[in-house]
Amino acid sequence: MKIIPAIDLMNGKVVRLYKGDPNQKTVYSNNPVEVAKKWEANGADILHLVDLDATLGLGSNLTLIKKILKEISIPIQVAGGLRDESIINNVSKISSRVVLGTLAFKDQPTLKKLLSSLGHEKIVISVDHIDGIIVINGWQKETSIKLIDAMKEFLEMGFSEFLLTNVNRDGTLKGPDLKFLEQACHLDNAHVIASGGISNIKDVQDVKQKNAFGVILGKALYENKISIEEAKKIA
């Protein structure tokens, strides 16, 4: 199982939001490059870079993301507001993988085109949900789409990589949503990264037992409730 620290960017700073709410923000660093180097040095398998400004339509941290990508040698997946084909193609050239959420649900012709040009291993589908119902647009908009139904459809299209987040757990330190994680991991050919709620090493153990491909470490890592080194021992 891959250990994947998240670096959420807002206004050029490393932040964490509570349940995706930009009004409930904690700033952890003014130097994202330094943070990325630290997580790399501590043994992270992959870095998960999220442009929250782009996600929420407030701006862009793309220049900063490019700077981080130049400084880091481990794989990096870039997420947040990737809804424009040309930007996605540009980011895909310099990152290991791109994470697509809103576009995947709103623009399937472009999604299929990207699948054809980039390949399934380069694209992670972000299936963000509130108790099994998909949400999009930076978690601000609910749909009527069921999580597992959506994943089955993406698998049929040829995708295999997923980032699974229960919004109600994200940034809460209340433990991961194991119920939906188990359902998702049971789907044939689905490589699922679990995100949201990790608070301690037992949570990492629980996620591993569900056969997750990876686990995102966020708030617990920044608040020293868990370390990459101890998570790697479990993984």
N, C-alpha and C positions, 0 to 999 in steps of 0.2 A: 504493500500500500504506500502511495506517495504522500509525503508530508509537504504541504503547500501553504506557506505563509501568504496572507493577503496584505497588500499595500493599497489602501483606499486613498485616492488623491482628491483633494478639494482645495482650490486656491493655492496650489503648489505645496500643500502640506499633507502629512500623513494623518488621517482621521479615522474614527470609527463612528458609525451612526447607530442609533438604537431603533431596531425594526425598520431601518431604511428612512428614518425621519430626519431630514436635513436640519430641523430645528433642535434635534437632540444629538448634538455632535460633540465628540471629545477629540481634541487635537493632541497627537502623540509626538510629532516631530515636525520641524521646519526644514528637515533635510532628508527627503525621500531617497536620494542616491546613497547616502550613508546607511539608512535603514536597510535598503536592498543588499548592500555589501555585507552588512551584519548578518542578515538571514542566510545569505549564501555561505558565509564563513562558518555559520553554525550547523551547516549540513542540509539545508533545504533541498528537496528534490526538484521543485519547480517554484517559481514565484507567480503569484496571481495579482496582476496590476489592474486596478479598477479606476476609471476616470469618472468620478461621481458628478463632476460638473457637466460632462457630456451627457451622462445618463439623465440628469435632471434638466437639461437644456439651459444650463447656466454659463456655459463656456467650454473651454477645452484645456486639457493638460498634456496634449499630444507632444509638444516640444520637450516637456519634462520626461515623458515616457520614452521618447527616442534617446534622451540622454542616459536614462537608466539602462536601456537595452545595450548601449555601447559599453557600459561599465561592467556588465554582468555576463558570466559565461554559462551559467546553468539555464535550462529552458525557462522561458517566460511566456505566460498566456496573458493576453490583454483583453480586458472587458470594459464595458461601460459606454453606452451611446453609439455603438458601432452599427449605424443604420443606413450608411451611404456606401454604395458599392465601391467607389473609387478610394474612399478612406480605408475600407476593409482590405482592399487589395494592397494598398500602401503599407498598412500595419502588418499584414500577413507576410510581407517580404522581409521584415526585420524582426518579427517575433516568431516564437515556436508555434503558437496557436492563437486563434481569435475566438472570443466567446460571443456568441450571438443570441440575443433574447428576443427583444421586441420585433426585430426584422424577421426572425424565424417564424413568428406567428402572424405577421401582417403582410409579408411580401414573399410568398413561396416561389414565384417565378425567379426572383433574384437569388433566393436561397438555393434553388436547384442549379442555377447558373454558377454560383460560387462553389457548390459541391463538385460540379464538373471541372471547374478550373483549378481549384485548390486541393481537392481530395478530402475525403472524410476525416483523415487523421489530423488535418490542420484546423478543423472546425469543432468547437465545443458548443453544444446547444444548451443554453441556460434555461432550465425549467424552474422558474421561480413560482412559488405557490403559497396560498394561505389555506392550510388544511385540505390540500388536494385539489384546489381550484387555481388555475394559472392566473398570474398577474403580470402585467407588462408596463412599459413606459416608466421605468425606475420604480416599479412596485406601486405606482400611483393609480393604475387602472386595472380593475378586475375584469376577467372574462368569464365565460360560462364553460370554458374548456377544462376537462378533467385531466389531471396530471398524467396518469398512466395511459389514458387514451392517446394523449399527445405524444408521449414517448414511443408508443407502439407505431404511431404514424411516421415519426422521424426515423425509427429503425427500418421501417419498410422503404423509406426513401433512400436509405443507405448510410445514415449517420450512426455512429456508435459511441461518441463521447458526450457525456452530459454533466452539467453542473447543477446539482439539486439543492435548492434553498427553500426552507419553510420560513417565510418572512417573519412569522410570529416568534421565531427562535433567534433570529439574527441580532447579534449584539447584546443578547440578554444574559448570557452565561447560565442558561437554564437547562442545558443539555440538548443533544441533537434529537431530531425527530426520527426515531428509529422505525416507527411504523411505516411511513411512506418510503424511507430509505430501503427497507427490506423488500417492499413491493417492487421498487425500481430496480434493485440489484437482481431480482429474480427474472427479469426480462432477458431473453437470450441476446447475447452479443452487446449488452449495454455495459459500458464502462462508466461508472457513476462516481463523481466526486461529491462527497458530503460536505455541506456548508451550513453554518448557523448553529449557535448554541453551545459549541464546545467550551467546556469550563475546566476540565481537569484530565488527567491521564486515563482515568476509567472511561471517560467519554470516547477517547481515541480507541481504546480497546473494544468498546461496544460497536463502534463504527466498523472496525476491522472484522468483527465477527459477522457482520452483515455482508461481507465480501465487497466492500467499496473499493474502487480503484484508487481513490485518494481522499484526503481530508484537508479542508481549509482550516488554518489556525488564524484567528483574528484577535478579538479582544483579550482572550485568555493569554495569548502570547505577549501582547503589549502590556498587560497588567501582571506579568510574571507569575501567572497561575500554572503555567506549563512551559516547558522549553522544547525546542526542536530536537535537542539531543535525546531527551527522554521519550519523546514521541517516536523518534526513529527506532529506538529499541523495541517498542511495541510493534511498529510497522513491519 
